[in-house]
Amino acid sequence: MEQPDKPHAARGRRFTRRAFLRGSAAVAGAVAIGGALDAFLVEPHWLRVTHTSIVLPRWPAVWNGLRIALLADIHRGRWVNLDHVRRMVETINAQKPDLIALAGDFVSRLDAIGPDYGRLLGELRARDGVYAVLGNHDHWTNAAAVGKMLTDADILLLSNAHHLLRRDGQILAVAGVGDLWEGRPSHARALQGVPPHAPRLLLCHNPDYAELMPAEPRVDLMLCGHTHGGQVNLPLLGRPRLPIQHHQYAAGLVDGPHCPVYVTVGAGLIGPPVRFRCRPEVALLTVGGY
């Protein structure tokens, strides 16, 4: 029987390997192009609502099921216009939250501050109110002007201060502190005068503050933004760009030293204007007790 031409067979195998490598390179290129298009054109304004249930000790039954809409890092400016803000407001209102928490960085440039923006934020609706703290970009732009815009929109700005809510005789304290980088955050000042057994929510732009604040006075849940979730979350490599010292606070619900901390990945953008595997969000939190 005639033997096969081995060199020819080897050449065939080499050709197959080359074809495989060429095909793999083409697939990799297509994936890279698709990922880039997604990161620049799709995800940056593909707003989603995330749902998280949080169970806390010492949480009064009357406040069980409290629905909090948490929004942060709108960054109205070059990459986020009023139409994007309108979509955020409509998305939050559609969830019918009990309380809305706005965790800072409303603007990225001075000309973003204005009555049109304020009127849109003033359309936010929640039966227990809308509360805000400022972020570092608000300070870098014009903290006084951002604060006035929020106040004119009937949003309660909490800077080392609190507000007491009452339901069936039970108090809930909503407090906020100044920005960690540009303000003087003090949760002791923010909670001064709050009844000892009242549950306490604390708004703070930068979650690194959770590592600095003392155990007392007690905080039951801290609500933060600032990180943007890195805006990019690469497979295997994770989040290469996080503006915080303690990277465990990149996103989501984290156990801090003294209380749980929820960090939203935010709704807006800072440059470069990309998001990859990190869609902008409205975080809807449902809080209960045990």
Phi, psi and omega per residue, in radians:
M1 nan 2.407 -3.115
E2 -1.246 2.306 3.140
Q3 -1.365 2.568 3.106
P4 -1.164 2.678 3.114
D5 -1.328 1.748 -3.029
K6 -1.134 -0.761 3.100
P7 -1.018 -0.712 3.114
H8 -1.085 -0.728 3.102
A9 -1.089 -0.677 3.129
A10 -1.125 -0.711 3.109
R11 -1.081 -0.647 3.097
G12 -1.102 -0.692 3.117
R13 -1.170 -0.702 3.116
R14 -1.101 -0.723 3.097
F15 -1.044 -0.732 3.130
T16 -1.087 -0.711 3.113
R17 -1.131 -0.755 3.106
R18 -1.064 -0.750 3.127
A19 -1.084 -0.711 3.122
F20 -1.087 -0.785 -3.128
L21 -1.137 -0.714 3.095
R22 -1.098 -0.751 3.111
G23 -1.102 -0.711 3.127
S24 -1.113 -0.730 3.122
A25 -1.107 -0.683 3.122
A26 -1.131 -0.743 3.119
V27 -1.115 -0.779 3.132
A28 -1.062 -0.715 3.106
G29 -1.110 -0.722 3.127
A30 -1.129 -0.713 3.113
V31 -1.105 -0.756 3.138
A32 -1.090 -0.767 3.124
I33 -1.123 -0.776 3.109
G34 -1.066 -0.718 3.108
G35 -1.111 -0.710 3.126
A36 -1.133 -0.758 3.101
L37 -1.079 -0.725 3.103
D38 -1.074 -0.804 -3.054
A39 -1.148 -0.618 -3.075
F40 -1.642 -0.590 -2.957
L41 -1.939 -0.464 -3.013
V42 -1.819 -1.104 -2.996
E43 -1.125 -0.626 -3.021
P44 -0.904 -0.555 -3.136
H45 -2.189 0.397 3.091
W46 -1.570 1.314 -3.016
L47 -1.178 2.388 3.102
R48 -2.252 2.809 3.018
V49 -1.878 2.136 3.057
T50 -1.770 2.565 -3.090
H51 -2.101 2.194 -3.140
T52 -2.362 2.271 3.027
S53 -1.701 2.302 -3.115
I54 -2.156 2.172 -3.125
V55 -1.919 2.202 -3.042
L56 -2.160 2.574 2.995
P57 -1.291 2.764 3.077
R58 1.061 0.412 -3.123
W59 -1.635 2.055 -3.052
P60 -1.089 2.497 -3.100
A61 -1.033 -0.564 -3.092
V62 -1.139 -0.405 3.125
W63 -1.739 0.090 3.092
N64 -1.041 2.416 3.128
G65 1.430 0.177 3.099
L66 -1.004 2.212 -3.101
R67 -1.828 2.027 -3.117
I68 -1.946 2.187 2.992
A69 -1.683 2.057 -3.106
L70 -1.880 2.169 3.120
L71 -2.303 2.390 3.125
A72 -2.577 2.859 2.971
D73 0.974 0.898 3.059
I74 -1.153 -0.725 3.086
H75 0.922 0.876 3.057
R76 -1.032 2.305 -3.081
G77 2.946 -2.365 -3.033
R78 -1.086 -0.660 -3.008
W79 -1.800 -0.191 -3.085
V80 -2.262 2.034 -3.108
N81 -1.846 -3.076 -3.080
L82 -1.147 -0.549 3.092
D83 -1.104 -0.686 3.088
H84 -1.136 -0.727 3.120
V85 -1.117 -0.723 3.121
R86 -1.029 -0.709 3.115
R87 -1.114 -0.669 3.097
M88 -1.109 -0.813 -3.123
V89 -1.089 -0.802 -3.137
E90 -1.115 -0.657 3.135
T91 -1.143 -0.744 3.117
I92 -1.135 -0.857 -3.101
N93 -1.069 -0.561 3.127
A94 -1.156 -0.377 3.126
Q95 -1.428 -0.220 -3.121
K96 0.879 1.004 -3.133
P97 -1.262 2.775 3.016
D98 -1.361 -0.566 -3.019
L99 -2.563 2.479 3.101
I100 -2.052 2.251 3.120
A101 -2.032 2.166 -3.140
L102 -1.961 1.963 -2.917
A103 -1.762 0.682 2.891
G104 1.583 3.053 -3.029
D105 1.005 1.139 3.133
F106 -1.368 -0.504 -3.043
V107 -2.385 2.822 3.035
S108 -2.144 -0.148 -3.142
R109 -2.645 2.730 -3.001
L110 -1.105 -0.695 -3.082
D111 -1.267 -0.044 3.057
A112 -1.390 -0.301 -3.129
I113 -1.466 2.152 -3.138
G114 -3.085 2.992 -3.066
P115 -1.118 -0.586 3.134
D116 -1.110 -0.762 3.093
Y117 -1.120 -0.786 3.133
G118 -1.065 -0.715 3.134
R119 -1.107 -0.672 3.102
L120 -1.107 -0.829 3.116
L121 -1.100 -0.543 3.109
G122 -1.197 -0.207 3.082
E123 -1.451 -0.103 3.070
L124 -1.104 2.386 -3.057
R125 -2.285 2.244 3.038
A126 -2.713 2.367 -3.006
R127 -1.106 -0.485 3.141
D128 -1.763 0.156 2.977
G129 1.850 2.947 3.124
V130 -2.107 2.241 -3.026
Y131 -2.248 2.627 -3.056
A132 -2.538 2.692 2.870
V133 -2.243 2.817 3.119
L134 -1.606 2.709 3.069
G135 -1.984 3.113 -3.080
N136 -1.078 -0.669 3.140
H137 -1.185 -0.525 3.058
D138 -1.130 -0.693 3.089
H139 -1.196 -0.737 -3.123
W140 -1.155 -0.416 3.136
T141 -1.571 -1.265 3.076
N142 -3.001 1.641 -3.037
A143 -1.079 -0.699 -3.111
A144 -1.125 -0.740 -3.123
A145 -1.197 -0.686 3.088
V146 -1.129 -0.761 3.116
G147 -1.043 -0.733 3.118
K148 -1.143 -0.716 3.125
M149 -1.038 -0.733 3.140
L150 -1.183 -0.768 -3.136
T151 -1.098 -0.733 3.102
D152 -1.105 -0.408 3.120
A153 -1.572 0.201 -3.130
D154 1.071 0.569 3.025
I155 -1.775 2.263 -3.066
L156 -1.452 1.960 3.123
L157 -1.505 2.135 -3.078
L158 -1.920 1.852 3.091
S159 -2.046 1.699 -3.020
N160 0.954 0.818 -3.096
A161 -2.562 2.977 -3.141
H162 -2.457 2.889 3.031
H163 -2.328 2.414 -3.121
L164 -1.777 2.237 3.030
L165 -1.832 2.604 -3.139
R166 -2.262 2.357 3.076
R167 -2.485 2.045 -3.111
D168 0.896 0.710 3.087
G169 1.439 -0.077 3.138
Q170 -1.732 2.353 -3.068
I171 -1.666 2.487 2.947
L172 -2.219 2.236 3.126
A173 -1.719 2.215 3.017
V174 -1.923 2.035 -3.056
A175 -2.152 2.814 3.093
G176 -2.561 2.632 -3.139
V177 -2.133 2.873 3.095
G178 -1.201 2.908 -3.115
D179 -1.199 2.483 -3.080
L180 -1.152 -0.659 -3.097
W181 -1.435 -0.658 -2.968
E182 -2.084 -0.148 3.114
G183 -1.970 -2.835 3.081
R184 -2.250 1.371 -3.068
P185 -1.158 2.355 3.091
S186 -2.574 1.786 3.137
H187 -1.286 -0.329 3.042
A188 -1.146 -0.769 3.076
R189 -1.180 -0.712 -3.097
A190 -1.071 -0.593 -3.063
L191 -1.810 0.131 3.136
Q192 -1.064 2.204 3.128
G193 1.586 -0.082 3.093
V194 -1.282 2.304 3.120
P195 -0.946 2.460 -2.980
P196 -0.994 -0.614 -3.036
H197 -1.682 0.024 -3.132
A198 -1.263 2.398 3.029
P199 -1.141 2.588 -3.030
R200 -2.291 2.193 2.956
L201 -1.809 2.399 -3.132
L202 -2.167 2.111 3.032
L203 -1.582 2.306 3.129
C204 -2.636 2.238 -3.072
H205 -1.086 -0.858 -2.992
N206 -1.784 2.073 -3.064
P207 -1.222 -0.250 3.066
D208 -1.006 -0.412 3.135
Y209 -1.066 -0.441 3.123
A210 -1.050 -0.499 -3.136
E211 -1.456 -0.218 -3.055
L212 -1.844 -0.496 -3.043
M213 -1.313 2.514 3.106
P214 -1.264 2.956 -3.084
A215 -1.189 -0.498 -3.122
E216 -2.078 2.486 -0.028
P217 -1.219 2.718 -3.041
R218 -1.135 2.468 2.954
V219 -2.135 2.355 -3.121
D220 -1.615 -0.570 3.133
L221 -2.724 2.310 -3.139
M222 -1.921 2.387 -3.085
L223 -2.099 2.165 -2.979
C224 -2.401 2.995 3.018
G225 -2.425 -2.221 2.970
H226 1.364 -0.673 -2.973
T227 -1.380 -0.454 -2.992
H228 1.048 0.195 -3.019
G229 1.073 0.313 -3.059
G230 1.448 -0.230 -3.038
Q231 1.160 -0.437 3.106
V232 -2.264 2.259 3.140
N233 -2.259 1.650 -3.001
L234 -1.420 2.442 3.043
P235 -0.974 2.356 3.129
L236 1.227 -0.655 -3.062
L237 -1.559 -0.400 3.115
G238 1.423 -2.518 -3.011
R239 -1.848 1.777 -3.022
P240 -1.279 -0.266 -3.024
R241 -2.315 1.820 3.120
L242 -2.291 2.202 -3.077
P243 -1.519 0.692 -3.133
I244 -2.352 2.756 3.126
Q245 -1.435 -0.626 -3.049
H246 -1.830 1.715 -2.942
H247 -1.250 -0.165 3.065
Q248 -1.151 -0.288 3.135
Y249 -1.647 0.489 -3.108
A250 -1.066 -0.767 -3.051
A251 -2.954 2.619 3.004
G252 1.465 -2.864 -3.066
L253 -1.542 2.178 -3.065
V254 -2.287 2.503 3.022
D255 -1.450 1.913 3.047
G256 -1.434 3.099 -3.122
P257 -1.053 -0.568 -3.042
H258 -2.168 -0.221 -3.115
C259 -2.865 2.816 3.006
P260 -1.161 2.554 3.141
V261 -2.209 2.180 3.031
Y262 -1.852 2.207 -3.127
V263 -2.032 2.010 3.066
T264 -1.429 2.561 3.092
V265 -1.363 -0.016 3.029
G266 1.454 3.010 -3.042
A267 -2.048 -0.223 -3.059
G268 -2.002 -2.765 -3.024
L269 -2.475 2.534 2.777
I270 -2.168 2.807 -3.030
G271 -1.149 2.616 -0.127
P272 -1.187 2.581 -2.978
P273 -1.404 1.135 -3.116
V274 -2.254 2.662 2.889
R275 -2.427 2.375 3.128
F276 -2.457 2.083 -3.057
R277 0.965 0.614 -3.107
C278 -2.749 1.136 -3.067
R279 -1.120 2.556 3.044
P280 -1.064 2.618 -3.013
E281 -2.458 2.662 2.717
V282 -1.813 2.115 -3.135
A283 -1.636 2.075 3.105
L284 -1.804 1.993 -3.082
L285 -1.899 2.289 3.074
T286 -1.954 2.059 -2.998
V287 -1.886 2.339 3.095
G288 -2.499 -3.131 -3.090
G289 -2.204 3.036 3.059
Y290 -2.506 nan nan
